[in-house]
Amino acid sequence: MTLQQLTYFRVAAELGSFNAAARALLCSQPAVSDQVRRLEGELGVSLFARTGRGLTLTAAGRTFLGHAERVTDAAADAERAVGRRSEQSRRLVTLGTFRNAPYYDIAELAARFCERHPDGRLTMRGQNSFDVARAVAEGTLEAGLVVLPVDDSLLDVRALFRDEVLYVSADPEQTRHPATLARVAAAPLILYDVSYGFDDPTRRQFAARAQESGVAIEPRLEVEHAETALQMVARGLGGTIVARAVLAGSPVPDTVSAVGFAEPFYDFFALVTRRGTRLSQGVAEVVALIDDWARATATRLQRGVPAGTPAGEP
């Protein structure tokens, strides 16, 4: 049981709906309903009777409300006693990001946020795009930056930019000509994001292309991180696939070379939000900055400029 769950329950009870509570709390409706559902699960009782006209407290809910009010009031008194500002005034915002976001100048997005909102607080939760999309769909995140494809049955998807996926090897013969799926599959292959397997969007797209070509993908080595895969490539243990920006930002020796695919292969990046949900003010402010960041990132990718290079430098 958490203070957030008690707060969400109390506000929902006072306002009579999850939608109204979400607006008051500056968060999404699924986030409120999910926290209340978790609270009910821990207590083992239903706190609300869901009706077409809104929320009605059950007998257990009426009993529990008094306890929730005392705890949340005590927490507010404690915060005031030490001069802590409210969550709203601190403007804490959480955004989900794909795991390799540092290679795409995610620090620039943070800088834009800090410049626009000097008193704001931004948390960027870096995960595999599969988890980011699922968290947004479930309402535990309001918005996320992902690599496509993801399950978009509950999501609105806004395309942002793309980056070419390359084949990387320490064997110059493997990169002398554009890569083909047959040649890549025939050589020792190293793949990363092993915890997600072919739920990872890049691996999923790679597998789909191989399947369409009648090629079986059987990696020799599987690891968690792209950086580890590149270290193994440098040791001559096999080849891997990696987006151009990740390769450009990784310390690899000159013995490693890369080539595009004969049929170009791209990672497509997008912003996802939960369909039909109004964003809280803080998240909406971050989303408003994303388009400019994405355009700047796309320009850098087109020019081949590494992430972190100051604007205006070659």
C-alpha positions in Angstrom: 0.0 0.0 0.0 1.5 3.4 -1.0 0.7 7.0 -0.3 0.0 7.5 -4.0 -2.6 4.8 -4.0 -4.3 6.3 -0.9 -4.2 9.8 -2.5 -5.7 8.5 -5.8 -8.4 6.6 -3.9 -9.3 9.7 -1.8 -9.5 12.1 -4.7 -11.6 9.6 -6.8 -14.0 9.1 -3.9 -14.3 12.9 -3.4 -14.9 13.6 -7.1 -16.9 10.5 -8.0 -15.0 9.5 -11.1 -11.5 8.4 -12.2 -11.6 11.0 -15.0 -12.2 13.9 -12.7 -9.6 12.6 -10.3 -7.0 12.3 -13.1 -7.7 16.0 -14.1 -7.3 17.1 -10.5 -4.1 15.1 -10.0 -2.6 16.1 -13.4 -2.2 12.5 -14.5 -4.0 10.0 -16.8 -7.3 8.2 -16.1 -5.7 4.8 -16.5 -3.0 5.7 -13.9 -5.7 6.5 -11.3 -7.8 3.4 -12.0 -4.8 1.2 -12.0 -3.5 2.4 -8.7 -7.0 2.0 -7.1 -7.3 -1.5 -8.6 -3.9 -2.4 -7.0 -5.0 -1.0 -3.7 -8.2 -3.1 -3.8 -6.1 -6.1 -4.6 -3.9 -5.6 -1.6 -6.9 -5.0 0.7 -8.9 -7.9 -0.8 -12.1 -5.8 -1.0 -13.8 -3.6 -3.6 -13.7 0.0 -2.6 -16.0 1.3 -5.4 -19.1 0.1 -7.1 -18.6 1.1 -10.8 -21.9 2.3 -12.2 -22.8 4.1 -15.5 -23.1 7.3 -13.5 -19.7 7.2 -11.9 -18.2 5.7 -8.8 -20.0 4.9 -5.6 -18.2 3.8 -2.4 -18.9 0.4 -1.1 -19.4 -0.2 2.6 -15.7 -1.2 2.8 -14.8 1.9 0.8 -16.7 4.2 3.2 -14.9 2.6 6.1 -11.5 2.8 4.5 -12.0 6.4 3.3 -11.6 7.8 6.8 -8.3 6.0 7.3 -7.1 7.2 3.9 -8.0 10.8 4.7 -6.1 10.6 8.0 -2.9 9.2 6.4 -2.9 11.6 3.4 -3.6 14.6 5.7 -0.7 13.5 8.0 1.6 13.2 5.0 0.6 16.7 3.8 1.3 18.1 7.3 4.7 16.4 7.4 5.6 17.9 4.0 4.5 21.4 5.1 6.5 21.0 8.3 9.8 20.5 6.4 9.0 23.1 3.7 8.5 20.5 1.0 6.5 21.8 -2.0 3.6 19.8 -3.3 4.0 17.3 -6.2 2.2 19.7 -8.5 4.4 22.7 -7.8 7.5 20.5 -8.2 6.1 19.5 -11.7 7.5 16.0 -11.7 7.1 14.5 -15.1 8.0 10.9 -16.2 8.6 10.0 -19.9 9.4 6.5 -21.1 12.3 6.2 -23.5 13.7 3.4 -25.7 16.9 1.9 -24.3 19.4 3.4 -26.8 18.0 6.9 -26.3 21.5 8.3 -25.3 22.7 7.8 -28.9 19.9 10.0 -30.1 20.6 13.2 -28.1 18.0 12.5 -25.4 20.1 14.9 -23.3 19.1 17.7 -25.7 15.4 17.0 -25.0 16.1 17.2 -21.3 18.0 20.5 -21.9 15.0 22.0 -23.8 12.7 21.0 -20.9 15.0 22.6 -18.2 15.3 25.8 -20.3 11.5 26.0 -20.7 10.6 24.9 -17.2 13.4 25.9 -14.7 11.5 24.6 -11.7 10.4 21.3 -13.4 11.6 17.8 -12.7 11.8 15.3 -15.5 12.4 11.5 -15.1 13.3 9.6 -18.2 12.7 5.9 -17.7 14.8 4.0 -20.2 13.5 0.5 -21.2 13.1 -1.7 -24.1 10.4 -0.3 -26.4 8.3 -3.4 -25.8 8.0 -2.4 -22.1 7.6 1.3 -22.8 4.6 0.6 -25.1 3.1 -1.8 -22.6 3.4 0.7 -19.7 1.7 3.4 -21.8 -1.1 1.0 -22.8 -1.6 0.0 -19.1 -1.6 3.6 -18.0 1.5 3.4 -15.7 3.2 5.9 -18.2 1.4 8.6 -20.0 3.8 8.9 -23.0 6.9 7.1 -24.3 9.4 7.2 -27.1 9.7 3.8 -28.8 11.2 2.0 -31.7 8.5 0.5 -34.0 6.8 -1.9 -34.3 4.9 -2.2 -31.1 1.4 -3.3 -30.2 -0.6 -0.2 -30.9 -4.1 -1.6 -30.2 -4.5 0.9 -27.3 -2.1 3.5 -28.5 -1.8 6.6 -30.6 1.5 6.6 -32.6 3.2 9.7 -33.9 6.1 8.9 -36.2 9.3 10.9 -35.5 12.4 9.9 -37.5 14.3 6.8 -38.7 17.8 5.5 -38.5 19.4 2.9 -40.8 20.3 -0.5 -39.4 23.7 -1.8 -40.5 25.4 -5.1 -40.6 28.7 -4.9 -38.6 31.6 -7.3 -38.8 35.4 -7.5 -38.2 35.7 -9.5 -41.4 36.1 -7.0 -44.3 34.8 -9.6 -46.8 31.5 -9.5 -45.0 31.1 -5.7 -45.5 32.6 -5.4 -48.9 29.2 -5.4 -50.5 25.7 -4.6 -49.3 24.5 -7.2 -46.8 21.9 -9.8 -47.6 19.8 -11.8 -45.2 21.2 -15.0 -46.6 24.8 -13.9 -46.1 24.2 -12.5 -42.6 22.4 -15.7 -41.5 25.2 -17.9 -42.9 27.9 -16.2 -40.9 28.2 -16.3 -37.0 25.6 -13.9 -35.7 25.4 -12.0 -32.5 22.1 -10.5 -31.3 21.4 -8.4 -28.3 18.2 -7.7 -26.1 18.2 -11.4 -25.2 15.6 -10.8 -22.4 13.1 -9.7 -25.0 14.1 -12.0 -27.9 11.9 -11.3 -30.9 9.6 -9.0 -28.9 12.3 -6.4 -29.3 11.2 -4.2 -32.2 14.5 -4.4 -34.2 14.8 -8.1 -33.8 11.1 -8.5 -34.6 11.5 -6.6 -37.8 14.7 -8.5 -38.7 13.0 -11.9 -38.1 10.0 -10.9 -40.2 12.3 -9.9 -43.1 14.2 -13.2 -42.8 11.0 -15.2 -42.7 9.7 -13.5 -45.8 13.0 -14.4 -47.5 12.9 -18.0 -46.3 16.0 -17.5 -44.1 16.4 -19.0 -40.6 17.9 -16.7 -38.0 19.9 -18.7 -35.4 22.3 -16.5 -33.5 25.6 -17.9 -32.3 25.7 -15.5 -29.3 23.0 -13.6 -27.6 23.6 -10.8 -25.1 21.7 -8.0 -23.4 23.3 -4.8 -24.7 24.3 -3.6 -28.1 27.6 -2.4 -26.7 28.5 -5.9 -25.6 27.6 -7.3 -29.0 29.9 -4.7 -30.6 32.7 -5.7 -28.3 32.3 -9.3 -29.4 32.3 -8.3 -33.0 35.6 -6.5 -32.4 37.0 -9.8 -31.1 36.0 -11.6 -34.3 33.3 -13.7 -32.7 30.7 -12.9 -35.3 28.7 -10.1 -36.9 25.7 -8.1 -35.6 23.0 -5.6 -36.7 23.0 -2.2 -35.1 21.5 1.2 -35.9 23.9 3.7 -37.4 23.8 6.2 -34.5 24.5 3.4 -32.0 27.6 2.3 -34.0 28.8 5.9 -34.4 28.5 6.5 -30.7 30.2 3.3 -29.6 34.0 2.9 -29.1 34.9 0.2 -31.7 38.3 -0.4 -33.3 39.1 0.4 -36.9 39.1 -3.3 -37.7 35.3 -3.2 -37.4 33.4 -2.1 -40.5 29.7 -1.8 -41.4 27.5 -1.9 -44.4 23.9 -1.3 -45.2 21.5 -4.0 -46.4 20.8 -4.5 -50.1 17.2 -3.9 -49.2 17.6 -1.0 -46.7 16.6 -1.7 -43.1 15.5 1.0 -40.7 14.6 1.5 -37.1 11.6 3.8 -37.0 11.1 5.9 -33.9 7.8 7.2 -32.6 6.0 8.8 -29.7 3.2 6.7 -28.2 0.3 7.9 -25.9 -2.7 6.0 -24.7 -5.6 6.4 -27.2 -8.5 8.6 -25.9 -6.6 9.8 -22.8 -5.9 13.5 -22.1 -2.3 14.1 -21.1 -1.5 15.8 -17.8 -0.2 19.3 -18.1 3.4 18.3 -17.3 3.6 15.5 -19.8 1.9 17.6 -22.4 4.6 20.2 -22.0 7.3 17.6 -22.6 5.4 16.2 -25.6 5.3 19.7 -27.1 9.1 19.8 -27.1 9.5 16.4 -28.7 8.8 17.4 -32.3 11.6 20.0 -32.3 14.0 17.5 -30.7 13.0 14.9 -33.3 13.6 17.3 -36.2 17.0 18.2 -34.8 17.8 14.5 -34.3 16.7 13.6 -37.9 18.9 16.4 -39.3 21.9 15.0 -37.3 21.3 11.5 -38.6 21.1 12.8 -42.2 24.3 14.6 -41.8 26.0 11.8 -39.9 26.7 14.0 -36.9 27.3 12.1 -33.6 24.9 12.7 -30.7 26.1 15.3 -28.3 27.7 17.5 -31.0 26.7 21.2 -30.3 24.3 22.7 -32.8 26.1 24.4 -35.7 29.2 22.2 -35.5 29.9 19.8 -38.4 
